[in-house]
Amino acid sequence: MKRLVKALLFLFVFTFLSSFFSSPAYAQQACSIDAPSEMQAGGQLSFTFTNNFSEALDLIAVVNPSGTHAKKIICNLHLLPGATSSTMQPDVVTKGALYTSKQVTIEIYRDQRPGATRCDQVWRTEGSPLCSRTVLVKKEVEGDSCTIQAPSILPNSNPVFSISNTSSATKNFSIEAKGLQVYEFPLSAGSTINVTGQKPLDKAGDYTIVVYENKGHDANFVSIREVACKGIIRVTTDTQQIGRVVVAAKRAFFTPDCCSTQTKQAANCESLSKLDKGIQTAIGCVPTNPETFINWLLRYTIAIGSGIAFLLMIWGAFLIITSAGDPEKLNEGKETMVSAGTGLLFIIFSVFILELIGVRILKIPGLT
């Protein structure tokens, strides 16, 4: 009975430790960012971040709109354990930066030189960010302020189509289409304009017409515009299709095969950073970045290994209880318990070894 009590106590302690080390709370990032997953171009980005670590951290926030040089670095951020920063509204996210960017990446780094006056990412940060968040910039969301009627045509014909302003106010539109020079024109509410392309379309296929609503320029003379409507001109050799209007389907905002490893939700593939990109599978969002994938794989491997060791301990305890004095069964149960306990010890100590060597000494990216 005493051996059984010791075995069960041993099983309880190691099961508790293994569940702790393999739990999301232990495996979570040192910080978390609270920011919208998407925002409208021209808006103001606001975000906060929380220190999930067990000690105070000196941090640097880097806000970077993709495709621009308008990076913003916020230094000298000191957070106590469990504390949340004040609301950040970086001035980098101007209308110009947003309208030339598909996404804005927020990254939080450990500050290697806290208190220094020079605020420079390369000089003050090392390795991968502690946490990151990608905000999708919705700059080409199709609206409903106009409609396009574009009849199908034969090859080597000039495109002819009409644009109607379906809104209740005068709009300043511009057109982008193959065979047509880009130009700007005002269109009053409820009115229609007929457009003829200057160049013929010689090859069969579908050609997209995009009508933008122009909203002026920002301080950097970058055009501020939104997609008002889209249409399709079909060039075909089928005479029965000539004159028919092809309805353009609205662009799907999300693609089902990509997902965010932070939010676990479907996301536009182009909007995700390397560290945040994943593929949606039957077992959840699997990271595609090697650094993030290793972290994800280790977490699940430890959990599965701990679960197997737990089941083996239960089986060993069952053999001991039902041995009924049979030395072979008793020894088999003991060996099973010892083997499972040894394996569990290896799993637990592997976490400490990985933390000591991989993170603190070698500083392997993706393990922080």
C-alpha positions as CSV (number, residue, x, y, z in Angstrom):
1,M,0.0,0.0,0.0
2,K,2.8,2.4,0.9
3,R,4.4,1.7,-2.5
4,L,1.1,2.4,-4.2
5,V,0.7,5.7,-2.3
6,K,4.2,6.8,-3.2
7,A,3.6,5.8,-6.9
8,L,0.4,7.8,-7.0
9,L,2.1,10.8,-5.3
10,F,4.9,10.6,-7.8
11,L,2.4,10.4,-10.6
12,F,0.5,13.5,-9.3
13,V,3.7,15.6,-8.9
14,F,5.1,14.8,-12.3
15,T,1.7,15.1,-14.0
16,F,1.3,18.6,-12.5
17,L,4.8,19.7,-13.6
18,S,4.4,18.3,-17.1
19,S,1.0,20.0,-17.5
20,F,2.5,23.2,-16.3
21,F,5.5,23.2,-18.7
22,S,3.3,22.1,-21.6
23,S,0.5,24.5,-20.9
24,P,-0.2,27.6,-23.1
25,A,0.5,29.8,-20.0
26,Y,4.1,28.6,-19.9
27,A,4.5,28.5,-23.7
28,Q,3.0,31.9,-24.3
29,Q,5.0,34.8,-25.5
30,A,6.6,37.2,-23.1
31,C,4.2,39.9,-24.2
32,S,0.9,40.3,-26.0
33,I,-0.3,43.1,-28.2
34,D,-3.9,44.4,-28.2
35,A,-4.6,45.9,-31.6
36,P,-7.3,45.7,-34.2
37,S,-6.8,43.0,-36.9
38,E,-7.7,45.4,-39.6
39,M,-8.3,49.1,-40.1
40,Q,-9.4,51.5,-42.8
41,A,-6.8,53.4,-44.7
42,G,-6.4,57.0,-43.4
43,G,-7.5,56.0,-39.9
44,Q,-5.5,56.3,-36.7
45,L,-3.9,53.1,-35.3
46,S,-4.1,52.6,-31.5
47,F,-2.6,49.7,-29.6
48,T,-1.5,48.5,-26.1
49,F,0.8,45.7,-25.0
50,T,1.0,43.6,-21.9
51,N,4.1,42.2,-20.1
52,N,3.3,38.5,-19.6
53,F,6.7,37.7,-18.2
54,S,7.5,37.1,-14.5
55,E,9.9,40.0,-14.3
56,A,9.9,43.7,-15.3
57,L,10.9,44.3,-18.9
58,D,12.5,47.3,-20.7
59,L,11.0,47.3,-24.2
60,I,11.0,49.0,-27.5
61,A,8.0,49.2,-29.8
62,V,8.6,49.2,-33.6
63,V,5.7,50.2,-35.9
64,N,6.4,49.5,-39.6
65,P,3.9,50.1,-42.5
66,S,5.0,47.7,-45.2
67,G,6.3,49.1,-48.5
68,T,7.2,52.5,-46.9
69,H,10.1,54.1,-45.0
70,A,7.8,55.5,-42.4
71,K,9.0,53.3,-39.5
72,K,8.3,54.5,-36.0
73,I,10.4,53.4,-33.0
74,I,9.2,54.0,-29.5
75,C,11.9,53.6,-26.8
76,N,12.3,53.6,-23.0
77,L,9.2,51.5,-22.2
78,H,9.4,49.9,-18.8
79,L,6.7,47.5,-17.8
80,L,6.2,45.6,-14.5
81,P,5.0,41.9,-14.6
82,G,1.4,41.8,-15.8
83,A,1.3,45.5,-16.5
84,T,-0.2,47.0,-19.7
85,S,1.2,49.9,-21.5
86,S,-0.6,53.2,-22.1
87,T,-2.4,53.5,-25.4
88,M,0.1,54.0,-28.3
89,Q,-1.0,56.2,-31.2
90,P,2.2,56.4,-33.4
91,D,2.3,59.4,-35.7
92,V,3.9,57.1,-38.3
93,V,0.5,55.9,-39.4
94,T,-0.4,58.9,-41.5
95,K,-2.8,58.8,-44.3
96,G,0.0,58.6,-46.8
97,A,1.7,55.7,-45.2
98,L,-1.5,53.8,-44.9
99,Y,-2.6,54.4,-48.5
100,T,0.7,53.0,-49.8
101,S,0.8,50.1,-47.4
102,K,-1.0,46.7,-47.3
103,Q,-0.3,46.1,-43.6
104,V,1.2,47.6,-40.5
105,T,3.5,45.4,-38.4
106,I,3.8,46.0,-34.6
107,E,6.8,44.4,-33.0
108,I,7.9,44.5,-29.3
109,Y,11.6,43.9,-28.6
110,R,13.6,43.7,-25.4
111,D,15.6,46.9,-24.9
112,Q,19.3,46.0,-24.7
113,R,20.3,49.5,-23.6
114,P,17.5,50.8,-21.4
115,G,17.7,54.5,-20.6
116,A,19.9,55.4,-23.5
117,T,18.9,58.6,-25.3
118,R,19.6,57.3,-28.8
119,C,16.4,55.5,-30.1
120,D,17.6,53.1,-32.8
121,Q,16.2,49.6,-33.5
122,V,19.5,48.1,-34.7
123,W,21.5,49.6,-31.9
124,R,19.2,48.7,-29.0
125,T,17.5,45.4,-30.1
126,E,18.8,41.9,-30.7
127,G,17.2,38.7,-32.1
128,S,13.5,38.2,-32.8
129,P,10.7,40.3,-31.3
130,L,9.1,39.1,-28.0
131,C,5.7,39.5,-29.7
132,S,4.3,40.9,-32.9
133,R,1.0,41.8,-34.4
134,T,0.0,42.5,-38.0
135,V,-2.8,45.0,-38.8
136,L,-4.3,44.7,-42.3
137,V,-4.9,48.1,-44.0
138,K,-8.1,48.0,-46.0
139,K,-7.4,50.5,-48.7
140,E,-9.1,48.8,-51.6
141,V,-12.4,47.7,-50.2
142,E,-15.0,47.8,-53.0
143,G,-17.7,50.2,-52.2
144,D,-21.2,50.7,-53.6
145,S,-21.1,54.3,-54.8
146,C,-21.1,53.5,-58.5
147,T,-22.0,50.7,-61.0
148,I,-20.3,49.7,-64.3
149,Q,-22.1,48.4,-67.4
150,A,-19.5,47.0,-69.8
151,P,-20.8,44.9,-72.7
152,S,-18.7,42.1,-74.1
153,I,-16.8,43.0,-77.3
154,L,-14.9,41.3,-80.2
155,P,-11.1,41.2,-80.3
156,N,-9.4,44.3,-81.7
157,S,-12.3,46.5,-80.6
158,N,-12.2,49.6,-78.4
159,P,-13.8,49.0,-74.9
160,V,-17.0,50.9,-74.4
161,F,-18.8,51.1,-71.0
162,S,-20.8,53.3,-68.8
163,I,-20.3,54.4,-65.1
164,S,-23.3,55.5,-62.9
165,N,-23.0,57.4,-59.6
166,T,-25.4,55.6,-57.3
167,S,-24.6,57.7,-54.2
168,S,-26.5,60.8,-53.0
169,A,-23.6,63.2,-53.6
170,T,-21.2,64.3,-56.4
171,K,-18.1,62.1,-56.5
172,N,-14.7,62.7,-58.0
173,F,-13.9,59.5,-59.8
174,S,-10.9,58.1,-61.7
175,I,-10.6,55.0,-63.9
176,E,-8.0,52.4,-64.4
177,A,-8.5,49.9,-67.3
178,K,-6.4,48.4,-70.1
179,G,-6.7,50.3,-73.3
180,L,-7.8,53.5,-71.4
181,Q,-5.7,56.3,-70.1
182,V,-6.2,57.1,-66.5
183,Y,-8.1,60.3,-66.0
184,E,-10.2,62.1,-63.4
185,F,-13.7,63.4,-63.7
186,P,-16.6,64.6,-61.4
187,L,-19.9,62.8,-61.6
188,S,-23.0,64.2,-59.9
189,A,-25.4,62.0,-57.9
190,G,-27.6,59.7,-60.1
191,S,-25.9,60.6,-63.4
192,T,-24.1,58.4,-65.9
193,I,-21.1,58.8,-68.1
194,N,-20.2,56.8,-71.2
195,V,-16.5,56.0,-71.7
196,T,-14.7,54.8,-74.8
197,G,-11.2,53.4,-74.6
198,Q,-8.4,54.9,-76.8
199,K,-6.8,51.6,-77.6
200,P,-8.4,48.3,-78.9
201,L,-8.2,45.1,-76.9
202,D,-6.7,42.5,-79.2
203,K,-6.6,39.4,-77.1
204,A,-9.6,37.4,-75.8
205,G,-10.1,37.4,-72.0
206,D,-11.6,39.3,-69.1
207,Y,-10.2,42.8,-68.4
208,T,-10.9,44.5,-65.1
209,I,-12.2,48.1,-64.8
210,V,-11.5,49.8,-61.5
211,V,-13.2,53.1,-60.6
212,Y,-11.7,55.0,-57.6
213,E,-13.2,57.7,-55.6
214,N,-10.5,60.4,-55.2
215,K,-10.2,62.1,-51.9
216,G,-7.3,64.5,-52.5
217,H,-3.7,64.2,-51.4
218,D,-1.8,64.0,-48.2
219,A,1.1,66.1,-47.0
220,N,3.5,64.0,-49.1
221,F,1.4,64.4,-52.2
222,V,0.3,60.8,-52.2
223,S,-3.1,60.2,-53.7
224,I,-5.8,59.3,-51.2
225,R,-8.5,57.1,-52.9
226,E,-10.8,54.2,-52.3
227,V,-12.2,51.7,-54.7
228,A,-15.8,52.8,-55.6
229,C,-16.7,49.9,-57.9
230,K,-15.3,47.3,-60.3
231,G,-16.4,45.9,-63.6
232,I,-15.3,43.4,-66.3
233,I,-15.0,43.8,-70.0
234,R,-15.0,40.5,-71.7
235,V,-13.3,40.1,-75.1
236,T,-14.5,37.0,-76.8
237,T,-14.8,35.5,-80.3
238,D,-18.2,34.0,-79.5
239,T,-20.6,36.2,-81.4
240,Q,-23.5,35.1,-79.1
241,Q,-21.8,36.7,-76.1
242,I,-21.3,40.1,-77.7
243,G,-23.2,42.8,-75.9
244,R,-23.7,40.8,-72.7
245,V,-22.6,42.4,-69.4
246,V,-20.3,40.4,-67.1
247,V,-20.9,41.0,-63.4
248,A,-17.7,41.4,-61.4
249,A,-17.7,39.5,-58.2
250,K,-16.5,41.4,-55.1
251,R,-13.0,40.5,-54.0
252,A,-12.9,38.0,-51.2
253,F,-11.4,39.7,-48.2
254,F,-10.0,36.6,-46.6
255,T,-8.6,33.4,-48.1
256,P,-9.5,30.3,-46.1
257,D,-6.1,28.6,-46.5
258,C,-4.1,31.3,-44.5
259,C,-4.4,32.1,-40.8
260,S,-2.8,34.2,-38.1
261,T,-0.8,32.2,-35.5
262,Q,-1.6,34.8,-32.9
263,T,-5.4,35.3,-33.4
264,K,-6.0,31.7,-34.8
265,Q,-8.3,33.3,-37.3
266,A,-8.4,33.2,-41.1
267,A,-6.5,36.1,-42.7
268,N,-5.3,37.5,-46.0
269,C,-2.0,35.8,-46.9
270,E,-0.4,39.0,-48.1
271,S,-1.3,40.8,-44.9
272,L,0.6,38.5,-42.5
273,S,4.2,38.9,-41.4
274,K,6.6,36.0,-41.5
275,L,6.3,35.2,-37.8
276,D,2.5,35.4,-37.9
277,K,1.7,33.4,-41.1
278,G,0.2,30.0,-40.8
279,I,-1.9,27.4,-42.7
280,Q,-5.3,26.4,-41.6
281,T,-5.5,22.6,-41.0
282,A,-7.7,20.1,-39.1
283,I,-5.5,20.5,-36.0
284,G,-5.6,24.3,-36.1
285,C,-3.3,27.0,-37.4
286,V,0.1,25.5,-38.2
287,P,2.9,28.1,-38.6
288,T,4.9,28.2,-41.9
289,N,7.8,30.2,-40.6
290,P,10.6,27.8,-39.4
291,E,11.2,29.8,-36.1
292,T,7.6,29.9,-35.1
293,F,7.0,26.3,-36.3
294,I,9.8,25.0,-34.0
295,N,8.2,26.7,-31.1
296,W,4.8,25.3,-32.0
297,L,6.2,21.8,-32.5
298,L,8.1,21.7,-29.3
299,R,5.0,22.8,-27.3
300,Y,2.8,20.0,-28.8
301,T,5.6,17.4,-28.6
302,I,6.1,18.1,-24.9
303,A,2.3,17.9,-24.3
304,I,2.0,14.6,-26.2
305,G,5.1,13.1,-24.5
306,S,3.7,14.1,-21.1
307,G,0.3,12.6,-22.0
308,I,2.0,9.3,-23.0
309,A,4.0,9.2,-19.8
310,F,0.8,9.8,-17.8
311,L,-1.0,6.9,-19.5
312,L,2.0,4.6,-18.9
313,M,2.1,5.5,-15.2
314,I,-1.6,4.6,-15.0
315,W,-0.9,1.3,-16.7
316,G,2.0,0.6,-14.4
317,A,-0.1,1.4,-11.3
318,F,-2.9,-0.9,-12.7
319,L,-0.4,-3.8,-13.1
320,I,0.8,-3.3,-9.5
321,I,-2.7,-3.2,-8.1
322,T,-3.8,-6.3,-10.0
323,S,-0.6,-8.3,-9.5
324,A,-2.1,-10.2,-6.6
325,G,1.3,-11.1,-5.4
326,D,2.5,-12.3,-8.8
327,P,6.2,-11.3,-8.9
328,E,6.3,-11.0,-12.7
329,K,3.4,-8.7,-12.9
330,L,4.6,-6.7,-9.9
331,N,8.1,-6.2,-11.5
332,E,6.5,-5.4,-14.9
333,G,4.4,-2.7,-13.2
334,K,7.4,-1.3,-11.4
335,E,9.5,-1.2,-14.6
336,T,6.6,0.5,-16.4
337,M,6.3,3.1,-13.7
338,V,10.1,3.7,-13.5
339,S,10.4,3.9,-17.3
340,A,7.5,6.4,-17.6
341,G,8.9,8.5,-14.7
342,T,12.3,8.5,-16.3
343,G,10.9,9.6,-19.6
344,L,8.9,12.3,-18.0
345,L,12.0,13.5,-16.2
346,F,13.8,13.8,-19.5
347,I,10.9,15.8,-21.0
348,I,10.9,18.2,-18.0
349,F,14.6,18.7,-17.9
350,S,14.7,19.1,-21.7
351,V,12.6,22.3,-21.2
352,F,15.1,23.6,-18.7
353,I,18.0,22.7,-21.0
354,L,16.4,24.3,-24.0
355,E,15.6,27.4,-21.9
356,L,19.2,27.6,-20.6
357,I,21.2,26.8,-23.7
358,G,18.9,27.7,-26.6
359,V,17.4,30.9,-25.2
360,R,19.7,32.4,-22.6
361,I,23.1,31.3,-24.0
362,L,22.7,30.8,-27.8
363,K,19.7,33.1,-28.1
364,I,18.2,31.0,-30.9
365,P,15.5,33.0,-32.8
366,G,12.0,31.7,-32.3
367,L,12.6,30.2,-28.8
368,T,12.4,33.5,-26.9
